[in-house]
Amino acid sequence: MLAVYQPHGYGPTRFLREDFVETFAADLRPDDRAWLLEVFYAGGSAVRDFSSADLVRDMAERGANAEFAPSREWLVDRIAQIAERGDVVLVMGARDPSLTALARAVLERLGRG
């Protein structure tokens, strides 16, 4: 499985950070890969004092095969490099309406869209 996750909001992600890290680290199988996009920021006064790269570092320290995705274009290319026939690509996140476009871009890049 190839999993893409975009955490939603700095407040919720800060509150659930250890749970996210532990869940991904515990539940990803050795052949699975995960990429985290930067935290979705919907505006407001949230303190942005961490990055998804910090979560990825914590996940990798626990043995998860995870990478930070610095951009969506980079991520689409990276998935295309790694994906093999039969792989499942799971795109997860909340409230960002452009995640559907990201999933379509992945499918198109894989020649399946």
C-alpha positions as CSV (number, residue, x, y, z in Angstrom):
1,M,0.0,0.0,0.0
2,L,1.1,3.5,-0.8
3,A,-0.5,5.9,1.6
4,V,-0.7,9.7,1.3
5,Y,-1.8,11.7,4.3
6,Q,-2.4,15.4,4.7
7,P,-2.9,16.3,8.3
8,H,-5.7,18.7,8.9
9,G,-5.0,21.9,10.9
10,Y,-2.2,22.6,13.3
11,G,-4.4,22.5,16.4
12,P,-5.9,19.1,15.8
13,T,-2.6,17.7,14.5
14,R,-0.7,19.0,17.5
15,F,-3.3,17.4,19.8
16,L,-3.2,14.0,18.0
17,R,0.4,14.1,16.9
18,E,1.6,11.1,19.0
19,D,-1.5,9.1,18.0
20,F,-0.8,9.7,14.3
21,V,2.9,8.8,14.6
22,E,2.2,5.7,16.7
23,T,-0.6,4.5,14.4
24,F,1.3,4.9,11.2
25,A,4.4,3.4,12.7
26,A,2.5,0.4,14.2
27,D,0.2,-0.3,11.3
28,L,2.3,0.2,8.2
29,R,3.6,-3.2,7.0
30,P,7.3,-3.5,5.9
31,D,6.4,-3.1,2.2
32,D,4.0,-0.2,2.8
33,R,5.1,3.4,2.2
34,A,3.6,6.6,3.5
35,W,4.0,10.2,2.5
36,L,2.8,13.2,4.5
37,L,2.0,16.4,2.8
38,E,2.4,19.6,4.8
39,V,-0.4,20.3,7.4
40,F,-3.5,21.8,5.8
41,Y,-3.8,25.4,7.0
42,A,-7.2,26.8,6.6
43,G,-6.3,30.2,8.0
44,G,-6.8,31.7,11.4
45,S,-4.5,32.2,14.3
46,A,-3.1,28.7,14.7
47,V,0.5,28.5,15.8
48,R,2.5,26.8,13.0
49,D,5.4,25.7,15.1
50,F,5.9,22.2,13.5
51,S,5.8,20.6,10.1
52,S,4.6,17.3,8.7
53,A,8.4,16.7,8.2
54,D,8.6,16.5,12.1
55,L,5.9,13.8,12.1
56,V,7.7,11.8,9.4
57,R,10.9,12.0,11.3
58,D,9.1,10.6,14.4
59,M,7.5,7.9,12.3
60,A,10.8,6.9,10.7
61,E,12.4,6.7,14.1
62,R,9.8,4.1,15.0
63,G,10.6,2.1,11.9
64,A,7.9,3.3,9.5
65,N,8.8,3.7,5.8
66,A,7.7,7.3,5.6
67,E,8.8,10.4,3.7
68,F,7.8,14.1,3.8
69,A,6.4,15.3,0.5
70,P,7.7,18.8,-0.1
71,S,5.2,19.4,-2.9
72,R,2.3,17.6,-4.7
73,E,4.3,17.6,-8.0
74,W,7.2,15.9,-6.2
75,L,4.8,13.4,-4.6
76,V,3.1,12.5,-7.9
77,D,6.5,11.8,-9.5
78,R,7.7,9.8,-6.4
79,I,4.6,7.6,-6.4
80,A,5.0,7.0,-10.2
81,Q,8.6,5.9,-9.6
82,I,7.7,3.4,-6.9
83,A,4.2,2.1,-7.7
84,E,3.9,-1.4,-9.2
85,R,0.9,-3.0,-10.8
86,G,-1.5,-4.1,-8.1
87,D,-0.5,-1.5,-5.5
88,V,-3.2,0.4,-3.7
89,V,-2.7,4.2,-3.5
90,L,-4.7,5.7,-0.6
91,V,-5.0,9.5,-0.4
92,M,-6.3,10.7,2.9
93,G,-6.9,14.1,4.5
94,A,-9.7,16.4,5.6
95,R,-11.3,19.5,4.4
96,D,-8.9,20.3,1.6
97,P,-11.1,20.1,-1.6
98,S,-8.0,19.8,-3.8
99,L,-7.2,16.3,-2.5
100,T,-9.5,14.9,-5.2
101,A,-7.4,16.6,-7.8
102,L,-4.3,15.2,-6.3
103,A,-5.7,11.7,-6.4
104,R,-6.7,12.2,-10.1
105,A,-3.1,13.5,-10.8
106,V,-1.7,10.3,-9.3
107,L,-4.0,8.1,-11.5
108,E,-3.2,10.1,-14.6
109,R,0.6,9.9,-14.0
110,L,0.2,6.1,-13.5
111,G,-1.6,5.9,-16.8
112,R,-4.9,4.8,-15.2
113,G,-6.8,8.0,-15.2
